[in-house]
Amino acid sequence: MRLSRRHLLVLGGGLVALGALAGAGKAAGPEEIAMRGTPRGERVWFSPQGLAVAPGAVLRFVNRDPGNSHTATAYHPAVFDRQRRIPAGAQPWDSGLLLPDQAFEVTLTLPGVYDYYCQPHEMAAMVERIVVGRPGDPGWKGMAADSEDLMPEVLAAFPSLDAILASGRTEAEGAT
């Protein structure tokens, strides 16, 4: 069967459009959140410390600190009986201790504010805030009230919702 030039152009255009549609449905790769520390361990942090993502985002926590083990642990009663600082109905998580170069992934589907911490380094203010969606989105859960079980220094380390929404990501002060 011999196809005319016109048929070939239509067929080729259809294949290009089909390829574009297939690519559009693919989700972006995970958003990496690095667990970092200074060489002697005097300072530890998540990088970024504040992050805005869309619902359904996959976060990949990677321990990039060669000298420490870290966790990514949601504030939630089901995880070490902590006061909830993630949206009601959201799945809490705990990565367990991650050795250097190990990783853990979690998917955040409900819009709202998610606060989490590193278990061994919470008192060193190794905390992060993730904003999923934007205020006003359907199902938005906002921020949890300040937890009575957190030290003022830890509460002060969380970046503000406004700063995260304005830039999309914030870094810990003095992070390198």
WOBELQUI-V349035 format. One record per run of one state. SS is the DSSP state (@ for helix, = for strand, . for the rest). FROM is the first residue (numbers start at 1). TO is the last residue. If there is no record, write none. Layout:
ss=SS from=FROM to=TO
ss=SS from=FROM to=TO
This chain:
ss=. from=1 to=4
ss=@ from=5 to=24
ss=. from=25 to=30
ss== from=31 to=37
ss=. from=38 to=43
ss== from=44 to=47
ss=. from=48 to=49
ss== from=50 to=53
ss=. from=54 to=56
ss== from=57 to=63
ss=. from=64 to=69
ss== from=70 to=70
ss=. from=71 to=72
ss== from=73 to=74
ss=. from=75 to=75
ss== from=76 to=76
ss=. from=77 to=78
ss== from=79 to=79
ss=. from=80 to=93
ss== from=94 to=94
ss=. from=95 to=97
ss== from=98 to=98
ss=. from=99 to=102
ss== from=103 to=108
ss=. from=109 to=111
ss== from=112 to=117
ss=. from=118 to=118
ss=@ from=119 to=124
ss=. from=125 to=126
ss== from=127 to=132
ss=. from=133 to=151
ss=@ from=152 to=157
ss=. from=158 to=160
ss=@ from=161 to=167
ss=. from=168 to=168
ss== from=169 to=170
ss=. from=171 to=176
